[in-house]
Amino acid sequence: MALLDGPTYPARLAVDLGLSRSNVSNHLACLRGCGLVVASVEGRQTRYDLADPHLASALRELARVVLAVSITDACLDEADALA
């Protein structure tokens, strides 16, 4: 979700998320392999951005829907679960 605000660098993401740089870099490599982010080399640094601007709106909408669901509400009542 950090890339929704615009391009950023692995070191900045690591600090913001409280993760190691290698962990963040591994995740970014996976996202790049899936075509979700793009990398731009800038000197000795690599900047990452969402591959498509439509991803930002889709991710925001997904987060809105997920956050709207109460984690305390059961998806099924017991009668439905046993059927």
VMD Tcl script that builds the backbone (N, CA, C; Angstrom):
set m [mol new atoms 249]
animate dup $m
set s [atomselect $m all]
$s set {name element resname resid chain x y z} {
  {N N MET 1 A 0.817 -1.190 0.000}
  {CA C MET 1 A 0.000 0.000 0.000}
  {C C MET 1 A 0.867 1.263 0.000}
  {N N ALA 2 A 2.124 1.117 0.403}
  {CA C ALA 2 A 3.001 2.288 0.475}
  {C C ALA 2 A 3.222 2.922 -0.894}
  {N N LEU 3 A 3.148 2.143 -1.946}
  {CA C LEU 3 A 3.375 2.681 -3.288}
  {C C LEU 3 A 2.168 3.447 -3.830}
  {N N LEU 4 A 1.069 3.439 -3.114}
  {CA C LEU 4 A -0.104 4.191 -3.560}
  {C C LEU 4 A 0.166 5.689 -3.565}
  {N N ASP 5 A 1.088 6.121 -2.723}
  {CA C ASP 5 A 1.406 7.548 -2.635}
  {C C ASP 5 A 2.426 7.987 -3.671}
  {N N GLY 6 A 2.926 7.055 -4.457}
  {CA C GLY 6 A 3.898 7.398 -5.486}
  {C C GLY 6 A 5.148 6.555 -5.377}
  {N N PRO 7 A 6.085 6.781 -6.278}
  {CA C PRO 7 A 7.309 5.979 -6.314}
  {C C PRO 7 A 8.111 6.117 -5.024}
  {N N THR 8 A 8.841 5.070 -4.705}
  {CA C THR 8 A 9.682 5.098 -3.511}
  {C C THR 8 A 10.842 4.129 -3.673}
  {N N TYR 9 A 11.676 4.085 -2.674}
  {CA C TYR 9 A 12.899 3.289 -2.704}
  {C C TYR 9 A 12.836 2.208 -1.629}
  {N N PRO 10 A 13.488 1.058 -1.871}
  {CA C PRO 10 A 13.462 -0.028 -0.888}
  {C C PRO 10 A 13.914 0.402 0.507}
  {N N ALA 11 A 14.954 1.215 0.598}
  {CA C ALA 11 A 15.439 1.650 1.916}
  {C C ALA 11 A 14.368 2.445 2.658}
  {N N ARG 12 A 13.657 3.320 1.949}
  {CA C ARG 12 A 12.588 4.117 2.562}
  {C C ARG 12 A 11.450 3.213 3.008}
  {N N LEU 13 A 11.073 2.242 2.163}
  {CA C LEU 13 A 10.016 1.299 2.532}
  {C C LEU 13 A 10.406 0.498 3.762}
  {N N ALA 14 A 11.656 0.055 3.818}
  {CA C ALA 14 A 12.126 -0.733 4.960}
  {C C ALA 14 A 11.980 0.057 6.254}
  {N N VAL 15 A 12.383 1.318 6.226}
  {CA C VAL 15 A 12.265 2.168 7.417}
  {C C VAL 15 A 10.794 2.376 7.775}
  {N N ASP 16 A 9.988 2.743 6.789}
  {CA C ASP 16 A 8.569 3.029 7.033}
  {C C ASP 16 A 7.813 1.815 7.555}
  {N N LEU 17 A 8.176 0.622 7.068}
  {CA C LEU 17 A 7.460 -0.599 7.435}
  {C C LEU 17 A 8.108 -1.365 8.577}
  {N N GLY 18 A 9.294 -0.931 8.993}
  {CA C GLY 18 A 9.990 -1.628 10.076}
  {C C GLY 18 A 10.485 -3.003 9.667}
  {N N LEU 19 A 10.895 -3.138 8.418}
  {CA C LEU 19 A 11.382 -4.411 7.889}
  {C C LEU 19 A 12.829 -4.256 7.443}
  {N N SER 20 A 13.492 -5.385 7.210}
  {CA C SER 20 A 14.861 -5.317 6.701}
  {C C SER 20 A 14.835 -4.950 5.217}
  {N N ARG 21 A 15.917 -4.334 4.762}
  {CA C ARG 21 A 16.006 -3.971 3.336}
  {C C ARG 21 A 15.949 -5.213 2.461}
  {N N SER 22 A 16.594 -6.301 2.906}
  {CA C SER 22 A 16.581 -7.517 2.087}
  {C C SER 22 A 15.173 -8.094 1.993}
  {N N ASN 23 A 14.410 -8.030 3.072}
  {CA C ASN 23 A 13.031 -8.515 3.049}
  {C C ASN 23 A 12.203 -7.698 2.067}
  {N N VAL 24 A 12.327 -6.381 2.149}
  {CA C VAL 24 A 11.583 -5.494 1.246}
  {C C VAL 24 A 12.015 -5.724 -0.197}
  {N N SER 25 A 13.307 -5.839 -0.430}
  {CA C SER 25 A 13.809 -6.060 -1.791}
  {C C SER 25 A 13.297 -7.371 -2.365}
  {N N ASN 26 A 13.234 -8.412 -1.538}
  {CA C ASN 26 A 12.705 -9.699 -2.004}
  {C C ASN 26 A 11.236 -9.582 -2.389}
  {N N HIS 27 A 10.457 -8.885 -1.581}
  {CA C HIS 27 A 9.039 -8.705 -1.897}
  {C C HIS 27 A 8.858 -7.865 -3.159}
  {N N LEU 28 A 9.658 -6.824 -3.298}
  {CA C LEU 28 A 9.566 -5.994 -4.503}
  {C C LEU 28 A 9.949 -6.781 -5.749}
  {N N ALA 29 A 10.950 -7.648 -5.628}
  {CA C ALA 29 A 11.340 -8.489 -6.770}
  {C C ALA 29 A 10.190 -9.408 -7.168}
  {N N CYS 30 A 9.491 -9.944 -6.183}
  {CA C CYS 30 A 8.335 -10.804 -6.461}
  {C C CYS 30 A 7.230 -10.003 -7.151}
  {N N LEU 31 A 6.934 -8.818 -6.621}
  {CA C LEU 31 A 5.907 -7.967 -7.229}
  {C C LEU 31 A 6.292 -7.545 -8.642}
  {N N ARG 32 A 7.577 -7.296 -8.852}
  {CA C ARG 32 A 8.059 -6.940 -10.197}
  {C C ARG 32 A 7.894 -8.128 -11.135}
  {N N GLY 33 A 8.214 -9.322 -10.657}
  {CA C GLY 33 A 8.053 -10.528 -11.466}
  {C C GLY 33 A 6.608 -10.787 -11.856}
  {N N CYS 34 A 5.687 -10.366 -11.002}
  {CA C CYS 34 A 4.253 -10.516 -11.291}
  {C C CYS 34 A 3.718 -9.384 -12.157}
  {N N GLY 35 A 4.556 -8.389 -12.424}
  {CA C GLY 35 A 4.131 -7.270 -13.253}
  {C C GLY 35 A 3.345 -6.204 -12.519}
  {N N LEU 36 A 3.393 -6.224 -11.182}
  {CA C LEU 36 A 2.629 -5.246 -10.413}
  {C C LEU 36 A 3.390 -3.957 -10.151}
  {N N VAL 37 A 4.721 -4.048 -10.103}
  {CA C VAL 37 A 5.543 -2.853 -9.919}
  {C C VAL 37 A 6.613 -2.809 -10.998}
  {N N VAL 38 A 7.131 -1.623 -11.234}
  {CA C VAL 38 A 8.238 -1.437 -12.171}
  {C C VAL 38 A 9.389 -0.793 -11.419}
  {N N ALA 39 A 10.592 -1.107 -11.868}
  {CA C ALA 39 A 11.799 -0.582 -11.240}
  {C C ALA 39 A 12.514 0.345 -12.208}
  {N N SER 40 A 13.019 1.448 -11.689}
  {CA C SER 40 A 13.799 2.402 -12.478}
  {C C SER 40 A 15.114 2.646 -11.745}
  {N N VAL 41 A 16.219 2.334 -12.415}
  {CA C VAL 41 A 17.530 2.540 -11.805}
  {C C VAL 41 A 17.887 4.016 -11.888}
  {N N GLU 42 A 18.261 4.569 -10.750}
  {CA C GLU 42 A 18.671 5.974 -10.658}
  {C C GLU 42 A 20.027 6.017 -9.960}
  {N N GLY 43 A 21.073 5.973 -10.738}
  {CA C GLY 43 A 22.410 5.935 -10.146}
  {C C GLY 43 A 22.616 4.628 -9.405}
  {N N ARG 44 A 22.866 4.725 -8.102}
  {CA C ARG 44 A 23.072 3.524 -7.293}
  {C C ARG 44 A 21.791 3.047 -6.624}
  {N N GLN 45 A 20.692 3.721 -6.852}
  {CA C GLN 45 A 19.423 3.356 -6.228}
  {C C GLN 45 A 18.432 2.874 -7.275}
  {N N THR 46 A 17.465 2.114 -6.814}
  {CA C THR 46 A 16.374 1.661 -7.676}
  {C C THR 46 A 15.069 2.180 -7.101}
  {N N ARG 47 A 14.322 2.876 -7.929}
  {CA C ARG 47 A 13.028 3.426 -7.528}
  {C C ARG 47 A 11.931 2.480 -8.012}
  {N N TYR 48 A 10.941 2.242 -7.181}
  {CA C TYR 48 A 9.823 1.371 -7.531}
  {C C TYR 48 A 8.537 2.175 -7.590}
  {N N ASP 49 A 7.693 1.775 -8.536}
  {CA C ASP 49 A 6.394 2.418 -8.705}
  {C C ASP 49 A 5.402 1.356 -9.163}
  {N N LEU 50 A 4.116 1.631 -8.976}
  {CA C LEU 50 A 3.099 0.717 -9.487}
  {C C LEU 50 A 3.198 0.652 -11.006}
  {N N ALA 51 A 3.012 -0.528 -11.553}
  {CA C ALA 51 A 3.151 -0.720 -12.994}
  {C C ALA 51 A 2.037 -0.033 -13.776}
  {N N ASP 52 A 0.876 0.116 -13.171}
  {CA C ASP 52 A -0.271 0.705 -13.858}
  {C C ASP 52 A -1.014 1.599 -12.868}
  {N N PRO 53 A -1.337 2.818 -13.240}
  {CA C PRO 53 A -2.044 3.715 -12.321}
  {C C PRO 53 A -3.389 3.158 -11.855}
  {N N HIS 54 A -3.992 2.291 -12.657}
  {CA C HIS 54 A -5.272 1.696 -12.259}
  {C C HIS 54 A -5.122 0.799 -11.036}
  {N N LEU 55 A -3.919 0.283 -10.802}
  {CA C LEU 55 A -3.691 -0.553 -9.626}
  {C C LEU 55 A -3.934 0.224 -8.340}
  {N N ALA 56 A -3.584 1.489 -8.323}
  {CA C ALA 56 A -3.770 2.301 -7.112}
  {C C ALA 56 A -5.244 2.362 -6.730}
  {N N SER 57 A -6.104 2.663 -7.688}
  {CA C SER 57 A -7.532 2.750 -7.362}
  {C C SER 57 A -8.094 1.383 -7.004}
  {N N ALA 58 A -7.637 0.333 -7.675}
  {CA C ALA 58 A -8.111 -1.015 -7.354}
  {C C ALA 58 A -7.685 -1.427 -5.945}
  {N N LEU 59 A -6.446 -1.122 -5.571}
  {CA C LEU 59 A -5.962 -1.470 -4.235}
  {C C LEU 59 A -6.675 -0.666 -3.153}
  {N N ARG 60 A -6.928 0.601 -3.420}
  {CA C ARG 60 A -7.670 1.416 -2.450}
  {C C ARG 60 A -9.079 0.859 -2.244}
  {N N GLU 61 A -9.731 0.477 -3.327}
  {CA C GLU 61 A -11.083 -0.083 -3.234}
  {C C GLU 61 A -11.063 -1.414 -2.500}
  {N N LEU 62 A -10.090 -2.261 -2.791}
  {CA C LEU 62 A -9.967 -3.538 -2.094}
  {C C LEU 62 A -9.769 -3.315 -0.600}
  {N N ALA 63 A -8.908 -2.393 -0.225}
  {CA C ALA 63 A -8.679 -2.095 1.189}
  {C C ALA 63 A -9.958 -1.585 1.844}
  {N N ARG 64 A -10.705 -0.753 1.136}
  {CA C ARG 64 A -11.961 -0.227 1.677}
  {C C ARG 64 A -12.946 -1.354 1.957}
  {N N VAL 65 A -13.049 -2.302 1.039}
  {CA C VAL 65 A -13.971 -3.426 1.206}
  {C C VAL 65 A -13.517 -4.323 2.353}
  {N N VAL 66 A -12.238 -4.624 2.396}
  {CA C VAL 66 A -11.712 -5.492 3.455}
  {C C VAL 66 A -11.922 -4.845 4.817}
  {N N LEU 67 A -11.659 -3.563 4.937}
  {CA C LEU 67 A -11.817 -2.876 6.216}
  {C C LEU 67 A -13.277 -2.723 6.616}
  {N N ALA 68 A -14.187 -2.804 5.661}
  {CA C ALA 68 A -15.612 -2.682 5.962}
  {C C ALA 68 A -16.175 -3.954 6.575}
  {N N VAL 69 A -15.481 -5.070 6.413}
  {CA C VAL 69 A -15.947 -6.344 6.952}
  {C C VAL 69 A -15.491 -6.447 8.399}
  {N N SER 70 A -16.425 -6.699 9.287}
  {CA C SER 70 A -16.085 -6.827 10.701}
  {C C SER 70 A -15.398 -8.160 10.948}
  {N N ILE 71 A -14.269 -8.123 11.633}
  {CA C ILE 71 A -13.551 -9.372 11.912}
  {C C ILE 71 A -14.231 -10.175 13.010}
  {N N THR 72 A -15.180 -9.579 13.734}
  {CA C THR 72 A -15.875 -10.308 14.793}
  {C C THR 72 A -17.128 -11.007 14.284}
  {N N ASP 73 A -17.598 -10.653 13.098}
  {CA C ASP 73 A -18.784 -11.298 12.540}
  {C C ASP 73 A -18.398 -12.604 11.864}
  {N N ALA 74 A -19.111 -13.658 12.227}
  {CA C ALA 74 A -18.871 -14.950 11.586}
  {C C ALA 74 A -19.428 -14.914 10.166}
  {N N CYS 75 A -18.753 -15.599 9.256}
  {CA C CYS 75 A -19.239 -15.665 7.876}
  {C C CYS 75 A -20.478 -16.541 7.775}
  {N N LEU 76 A -20.514 -17.592 8.559}
  {CA C LEU 76 A -21.643 -18.522 8.565}
  {C C LEU 76 A -22.090 -18.740 9.999}
  {N N ASP 77 A -23.387 -18.945 10.196}
  {CA C ASP 77 A -23.787 -19.356 11.537}
  {C C ASP 77 A -23.575 -20.860 11.647}
  {N N GLU 78 A -23.674 -21.411 12.841}
  {CA C GLU 78 A -23.347 -22.824 13.051}
  {C C GLU 78 A -24.225 -23.752 12.231}
  {N N ALA 79 A -25.496 -23.426 12.055}
  {CA C ALA 79 A -26.402 -24.277 11.284}
  {C C ALA 79 A -25.941 -24.364 9.837}
  {N N ASP 80 A -25.509 -23.252 9.264}
  {CA C ASP 80 A -25.022 -23.254 7.888}
  {C C ASP 80 A -23.708 -24.012 7.776}
  {N N ALA 81 A -22.862 -23.907 8.777}
  {CA C ALA 81 A -21.554 -24.555 8.738}
  {C C ALA 81 A -21.682 -26.068 8.785}
  {N N LEU 82 A -22.709 -26.579 9.453}
  {CA C LEU 82 A -22.892 -28.020 9.587}
  {C C LEU 82 A -23.650 -28.620 8.416}
  {N N ALA 83 A -24.295 -27.815 7.626}
  {CA C ALA 83 A -25.119 -28.321 6.521}
  {C C ALA 83 A -24.284 -28.837 5.385}
}
mol reanalyze $m
mol bondsrecalc $m
mol representation Tube
mol addrep $m
